[in-house]
């Protein structure tokens, strides 16, 4: 007996469609930024984001747990990311003078200089990738993405 198979794609909700497109856009963005930042500056987009968050933090430093939260990584994931950056002098470890249990990751002057140069490249790639998106939508889209990521003014 032959069974009839319905191969019509299942309808999906607008929220799932958005999530799928967001994931594909994120993968495209990261791949492109990894290629260009790696070629020009020897860092990945993940390294760039880490330096960006440190640079924006008060005193250029964050506790590793706060850095992990901003990057959506585990504390051990941040530690693995920081090690090569420490070895090449872009970040350094700092102990809290009042609490020896607390360690900070801090951007160095070398890291800040590299970040400032890398921002130029990242800006150009971002503009290129978003060239077909009306700039009038950026604020609204940024707000929506921030809500998804649980971001606010203190952790952006």
Secondary structure in CASP SS format (residue, H / E / C, confidence):
PFRMAT SS
TARGET T0000
AUTHOR 0000-0000-0000
METHOD secondary structure of the structure
MODEL  1
X C 1.00
X C 1.00
X C 1.00
X C 1.00
X C 1.00
X C 1.00
X C 1.00
X C 1.00
X C 1.00
X C 1.00
X C 1.00
X C 1.00
X C 1.00
X H 1.00
X H 1.00
X H 1.00
X H 1.00
X H 1.00
X H 1.00
X H 1.00
X H 1.00
X H 1.00
X H 1.00
X H 1.00
X H 1.00
X H 1.00
X H 1.00
X H 1.00
X H 1.00
X H 1.00
X H 1.00
X H 1.00
X H 1.00
X H 1.00
X H 1.00
X H 1.00
X H 1.00
X H 1.00
X H 1.00
X H 1.00
X H 1.00
X C 1.00
X C 1.00
X C 1.00
X H 1.00
X H 1.00
X H 1.00
X H 1.00
X H 1.00
X H 1.00
X H 1.00
X H 1.00
X H 1.00
X H 1.00
X H 1.00
X H 1.00
X C 1.00
X H 1.00
X H 1.00
X H 1.00
X E 1.00
X E 1.00
X E 1.00
X H 1.00
X H 1.00
X H 1.00
X H 1.00
X H 1.00
X H 1.00
X H 1.00
X H 1.00
X C 1.00
X C 1.00
X C 1.00
X H 1.00
X H 1.00
X H 1.00
X H 1.00
X H 1.00
X H 1.00
X H 1.00
X H 1.00
X H 1.00
X H 1.00
X H 1.00
X H 1.00
X H 1.00
X C 1.00
X C 1.00
X C 1.00
X E 1.00
X E 1.00
X E 1.00
X E 1.00
X E 1.00
X E 1.00
X C 1.00
X C 1.00
X E 1.00
X E 1.00
X E 1.00
X E 1.00
X E 1.00
X E 1.00
X E 1.00
X E 1.00
X E 1.00
X C 1.00
X H 1.00
X H 1.00
X H 1.00
X H 1.00
X H 1.00
X H 1.00
X H 1.00
X H 1.00
X H 1.00
X H 1.00
X H 1.00
X H 1.00
X H 1.00
X H 1.00
X H 1.00
X H 1.00
X H 1.00
X H 1.00
X H 1.00
X H 1.00
X H 1.00
X C 1.00
X C 1.00
X C 1.00
X C 1.00
X C 1.00
X H 1.00
X H 1.00
X H 1.00
X H 1.00
X H 1.00
X H 1.00
X H 1.00
X H 1.00
X H 1.00
X H 1.00
X H 1.00
X H 1.00
X H 1.00
X H 1.00
X H 1.00
X C 1.00
X C 1.00
X C 1.00
X C 1.00
X C 1.00
X C 1.00
X C 1.00
END
